[in-house]
Amino acid sequence: MNKVELFNQTEKEIKELDTVLKVLDSALKKENLDNVSFNLIIVDNEYIHELNRDYRNIDRETDVITFALEDEDSIILPNDERVLGDIYISIDKASSQALEYGHSLLRELSFLAVHGFYHLLGYDHMRPEDEKVMFKKQEEVLEEYGISRI
C-alpha cells in the first residue's frame, strides 16, 4: 500500500491539496508502484529560499525542491517499503506562477507535485532527451486526471 503524507507548514488553507493527493495516487498507479511512501510538504517562499540556498547553493526562492532518498543507494525498509523522499512546494511561488501562466492553482500545484514525484523516481530534465521523457510522463498523469493547462 502506498502512503503519501501531506504537511502544510503554512497558515493558509489550501483546498486544492485533497485533489493533488489524488493526482499523486494516479501517478503511483501509472508507474505500477506499490508499498512506496513519500512526503509532500507545503511551505512559504522564505522557507523554500532557505532550502534552495542551503542545499543547492542558489540564493533565491523556487517553486519545488525534492530530496530523493534513492539517489545514491536504494533504501528499503524491513517491510519492503520504499521511502522515496520529500517534495517541498512553495505555495507562494505556486500561486504567483498560476497567475503568471493563466491557469488554476490546482493545475500548478498538481504539476509541481507530479514534477517532484518524478524527480523522486530519478527522472530529471538536465538534457533535452531526458526532459522530453519526464515532461511527457507528467503531462500524461495530469491529462489522465483531467487537469489541463487552461
C-alpha positions in Angstrom: 0.0 0.0 0.0 1.3 3.4 -1.0 1.5 6.3 1.5 1.8 10.0 0.7 2.0 12.2 3.8 0.9 15.8 3.4 2.3 18.5 5.7 1.1 22.1 5.2 3.6 24.2 7.1 1.8 27.4 6.2 -1.1 29.2 7.8 -3.0 29.0 4.5 -5.9 26.7 4.0 -5.3 25.1 0.6 -8.4 23.3 -0.6 -6.7 22.0 -3.8 -4.4 19.7 -1.8 -7.0 17.0 -1.5 -7.1 16.7 -5.3 -3.3 17.0 -5.6 -3.0 13.9 -3.4 -5.4 12.0 -5.7 -3.3 13.1 -8.7 -0.2 11.7 -7.0 -2.1 8.5 -6.3 -2.9 8.3 -10.0 0.8 8.8 -10.8 1.8 6.0 -8.4 -0.7 3.7 -10.2 0.5 4.8 -13.6 4.1 3.8 -12.6 2.8 0.5 -11.1 4.3 1.3 -7.7 3.2 -0.4 -4.6 4.5 -0.1 -1.0 6.0 3.3 -1.7 6.0 6.3 0.6 7.0 9.9 0.4 6.1 13.3 1.8 4.5 16.4 0.2 5.4 19.4 2.2 3.9 22.8 1.6 6.0 25.8 2.7 6.3 29.5 2.0 8.8 31.4 -0.1 11.0 32.2 2.8 11.4 28.5 3.8 12.0 27.2 0.3 14.5 30.1 -0.2 16.5 28.8 2.7 16.4 25.2 1.4 17.5 26.3 -2.0 20.3 28.4 -0.6 21.5 25.8 1.9 21.2 22.6 -0.2 21.6 23.8 -3.8 23.7 27.0 -3.3 21.1 29.0 -5.2 20.2 32.2 -3.2 16.5 32.7 -4.2 13.2 31.1 -3.8 12.0 28.3 -6.2 8.7 26.5 -6.8 9.6 22.9 -5.9 12.6 21.1 -4.4 12.9 17.4 -3.9 15.1 15.4 -1.7 15.2 11.9 -3.2 16.4 9.2 -0.9 17.1 6.7 -3.7 19.6 9.0 -5.5 22.6 7.0 -4.1 21.5 3.6 -2.9 18.0 2.2 -2.6 16.6 2.5 0.9 14.3 -0.4 1.5 12.8 -0.9 5.0 12.4 -4.3 6.6 8.7 -4.4 5.5 9.9 -3.9 1.8 8.5 -0.3 1.8 10.4 2.1 -0.5 10.8 5.5 1.1 11.3 7.9 -1.9 11.9 11.2 0.0 10.3 14.6 0.3 8.8 17.1 -2.1 8.7 20.7 -0.9 6.4 23.1 -2.8 6.3 26.9 -2.1 2.6 27.9 -2.0 3.6 31.5 -2.6 5.5 30.6 -5.8 2.8 28.2 -7.0 0.2 30.9 -6.6 2.2 33.5 -8.5 3.0 31.1 -11.2 -0.6 30.0 -11.6 -1.5 33.7 -12.2 1.5 34.2 -14.5 0.7 31.2 -16.6 -3.0 31.8 -16.6 -4.2 28.6 -15.1 -5.6 27.4 -11.8 -3.8 26.9 -8.6 -4.9 23.3 -8.7 -3.1 22.9 -12.1 0.1 24.5 -10.8 0.2 22.5 -7.5 -0.6 19.3 -9.4 2.1 20.0 -11.9 4.7 20.8 -9.2 3.7 17.7 -7.2 3.9 15.3 -10.1 7.2 17.0 -11.3 8.6 16.4 -7.8 7.3 12.8 -7.8 9.2 12.0 -11.0 12.3 13.6 -9.5 12.0 11.2 -6.6 11.9 8.4 -9.0 15.2 9.5 -10.6 13.9 11.4 -13.6 15.5 14.8 -14.5 15.5 17.4 -17.2 19.1 18.3 -17.5 19.4 17.1 -21.0 16.8 17.7 -23.7 16.1 14.0 -24.3 15.6 13.4 -20.5 13.3 16.5 -20.3 11.2 15.1 -23.1 10.7 11.8 -21.3 10.0 13.4 -17.9 7.6 16.1 -19.1 5.7 13.6 -21.3 5.1 11.4 -18.2 4.0 14.5 -16.2 1.6 15.6 -18.8 0.1 12.1 -19.2 -0.7 12.0 -15.5 -2.3 15.4 -15.5 -4.3 14.8 -18.6 -5.5 11.4 -17.4 -6.7 13.1 -14.3 -8.4 15.9 -16.4 -6.1 18.7 -15.3 -5.3 20.9 -18.2 -3.0 23.9 -18.6 -6.0 26.3 -19.0 
